[in-house]
Amino acid sequence: MATNSNSEEFETLDPKDWKQSKALMHQMIEDAFDYIKNVRERKIWQEMPETVLNSFNTSLPKQPSDAKTVYKALQETVLPYPMGNIHPRFWAWYMGNGTISGVMGDFWASVLNPNLGGGNHAAHKVEEQVIDWIKEIVQFPKSAGGLMVSGGSMANYTALAVARNTKADYDIRKEGLKENNLVFYASKEIHSCNTKAIELLGLGTKGLKKIKVNNDYTINIDALKQQIKEDRDNGLQPICVIGTSGTVNTGAIDDLNAIAEICVKEKLWFHVDGAIGAIAMLSPKIKPLLKGIECADSIALDLHKWLHMPFEAGCVLIKDNNQHKNTFSLIPEYLAKNTRGIASGSDWFSEYGLQLSRRFRALKVWMSFKEHGSERFGRMITKNVEQAHYLGNLITKHNDLELLAPIGMDIVCFRYNPGKLHLEQLNAINKEIKLQIEERAVALPGYTTLNGIYCLRCAISSHRANTHDFDDFITNVRNIGNEILQNGILTP
Ligand SMILES: *Cc1c(COP(=O)(O)O)cnc(C)c1O
């Protein structure tokens, strides 16, 4: 038998030189802290040059290289070209900033590297506890079912699967879809991931009826009632209404109490897409607006949005634990449980969702809640809501700016409108403003289209933003708009 530690038999993936490897890791931690601390000083976003792009086209490395060289590649080709979402002026789409405690949690999750499919080990208890805390936040009973998932999309998918299986009046797991007449309802402002989920659940796009909205972009309750009645009359089987607590376009919160009432009366499943808004239960300012969320049968939450966890972190809650388990539990012989030891424990997470092997996502959440406390997270949410109104006031103060929707929680939709321009011109000039704001690295606002009107959309979910950021942003929007007008770039 070989005793030479250099021989192939003793080759592992551990460092050859632990001391050197540790020193490199220390350096990475130094650099990572500076990277986050100095985020303001770097460009929020920049285009990758040709040389960098080419570096991503080289073929598979077959031979080892020094870890330092690998780190150098990361420093040169990845770190300078971020998405921008850890920057205080990132208000595009809807994303959190991340936190240092979140980084530490993810680091230890990888060091421990447990598989959260199930088993009798501490990581499983940590995830159970985090899910219990989230139940506490949205006022769900401790007996509810829950699962940490990758994000809002998977959370919604998981909940809608339970809704479908519970409300179909036959064993859909066994039989498959018999008649394709099950119908979900939501407002026109529903997030697209729900449409995808319903398509994948075999109901097709037609399985989701999109109901018109009111002027504030909340679901029109009368139209919802009318549609349910009409569908029943036509032999369809309504099964679920999805309320949104914070729509992606404008942050509108549907009347959750009214939906809950309809669902009780009509015996429908009540699901809340709370990807944006459910965690805002932590903000005393927003909490009253979410009244009724506790009546839901299921809630989808996103923790990498307004809770600032590093991607990926979402959570789904199902009020009736058995219904949750009945949709996903399937225990083959190789996963059969023991009454003692590592393979014991009654509730394995793999029985609550599609994934068997699962990352230790809960750790960063657990460490973050312990470090910051839920009230501080609530204050961050309240601060963003106040900033949205601060931005709204700046917009209404200037005659050449126009607010385009009521400010829903932390989302502000507006455009530059100096007057005398028609719709196409306004859309074109605002698109150009958005691009120049990006290219000049002033900020990263988002955009959307409301009733044919292109607008700049600021989703303010940054714990690092301050009022000066919004002052400077608005100054730039107006200056750039004015420049474009002066230069006559716009063709009539
Ligand atoms: C972001 C979002 C989703 C999707 O969540 P992911 O985490 O991106 O998968 C679903 N619904 C709403 C309302 C959202 O804002």
PDBQT file of the ligand as one rigid body, heavy atoms in Angstrom, charges set to zero:
ROOT
HETATM    1  C1  LIG A 501     -40.547  38.653  -7.612  1.00  0.00    +0.000 C 
HETATM    2  C2  LIG A 501     -41.930  38.195  -7.570  1.00  0.00    +0.000 A 
HETATM    3  C3  LIG A 501     -42.235  36.855  -7.779  1.00  0.00    +0.000 A 
HETATM    4  C4  LIG A 501     -41.202  35.841  -8.188  1.00  0.00    +0.000 C 
HETATM    5  O1  LIG A 501     -40.274  35.648  -7.179  1.00  0.00    +0.000 OA
HETATM    6  P1  LIG A 501     -38.798  35.101  -7.486  1.00  0.00    +0.000 P 
HETATM    7  O2  LIG A 501     -38.135  35.151  -6.174  1.00  0.00    +0.000 OA
HETATM    8  O3  LIG A 501     -38.194  36.069  -8.465  1.00  0.00    +0.000 OA
HETATM    9  O4  LIG A 501     -38.924  33.736  -8.049  1.00  0.00    +0.000 OA
HETATM   10  C5  LIG A 501     -43.552  36.475  -7.624  1.00  0.00    +0.000 A 
HETATM   11  N1  LIG A 501     -44.517  37.363  -7.317  1.00  0.00    +0.000 NA
HETATM   12  C6  LIG A 501     -44.254  38.669  -7.122  1.00  0.00    +0.000 A 
HETATM   13  C7  LIG A 501     -45.377  39.596  -6.760  1.00  0.00    +0.000 C 
HETATM   14  C8  LIG A 501     -42.961  39.136  -7.253  1.00  0.00    +0.000 A 
HETATM   15  O5  LIG A 501     -42.694  40.431  -7.071  1.00  0.00    +0.000 OA
ENDROOT
TORSDOF 0
